[in-house]
Amino acid sequence: MSSYISPAIRNHFELLPIDLKNKILSLNIRLENLQDLTKTLESITSEEYVSYLPDVSNISSATECTGLMQTPPLNEEEYESYQEIYHIEIPKEK
């Protein structure tokens, strides 16, 4: 027997990594709503199964070293200032 995933939350379930989905399916549980899914994910991630998940404990921001800026530089001086922090390529206008 495998776990039951309600059609109401199937889309959320399908967004999970395959290893995590397989783990949930192997638990032989019923997931009727998002609360059930959330509790199950919390349970799994508090156990030893987190070994395949990336360690995100040291991430300080969502845009760190991605090349993303809150706002583009308004002039050459701002552009150079950004470049001192992190090398960022600004797309050329077509």
Secondary structure by P-SEA (a helix, b strand, c coil): cbbbbbccaaaaaaaccaaaaaaaaacccccccaaaaaaaaaaaaacccccccccccccccccccccccccccccaaaaaaaaaacbbbbbccc
